[in-house]
Amino acid sequence: MTLTKTPVAEILSRGQQKLLVVALLLAEVKLWADQGLQPLLLIDDLAAELDIHHLAYVMQSIANIEAQVFLTAIDSKPLAVINQDADWYALSSGCLEPMRHF
């Protein structure tokens, strides 16, 4: 992807690149949902490279789409901005266990 013939990787910070990719992904998911499809969204380490303000904005955008979403995170603390009704699980030593909340 380019902006004024310059690759966005040379213009945007890593956080800005991540926001761009997530925005494109969410637009695609919305198109699928609008066509009656039920998308499944897998996002790995969403909080990396994003400040709390942008993470909260992205999480609100994700909450507003009609899709099942799986998020992974190395550290769950940044995801505390999420106030949606969600099921949380922790994977530790090969065991998947429900989490109460952060």
C-alpha positions, -999 to +999 in steps of 0.1 A: +000+000+000+013+034-009+005+070-001+017+095-027+038+067-043+056+061-010+051+028+009+031+034+040+057+014+060+081+043+053+056+070+064+036+056+092+047+045+127+041+008+136+011+018+156-004+038+127+003+008+104-016-015+128-045+010+129-046+010+091-046-028+088-073-031+115-095-005+098-092-024+065-099-057+082-130-043+100-143-028+068-140-062+051-157-079+080-186-054+078-190-061+041-192-098+049-218-092+076-238-070+053-240-099+029-255-121+056-222-140+063-211-146+099-174-137+100-149-150+125-122-126+134-088-137+149-066-109+162-032-117+178-018-092+204-040-063+194-026-041+223+009-042+210+020-009+194-012+009+204-016+035+232-046+031+255-067+057+236-063+040+202-068+006+218-101+017+233-112+031+200-103-001+181-120-022+208-152-001+205-151-005+167-147-043+171-176-044+196-198-027+169-193-053+142-214-084+138-187-111+141-173-136+166-140-123+177-110-141+193-083-118+207-050-130+221-027-110+244+006-115+261-005-091+289-042-089+297-039-055+315-042-033+284-074-052+275-091-039+307-105-011+285-130-036+272-163-033+290-183-055+266-200-087+276-173-112+267-160-146+278-123-145+289-099-174+291-063-178+302-039-203+287-012-214+311+010-244+309-012-259+282-044-255+302-073-232+292-092-218+321-120-192+324-110-158+338-133-138+360-121-104+348-090-083+350 
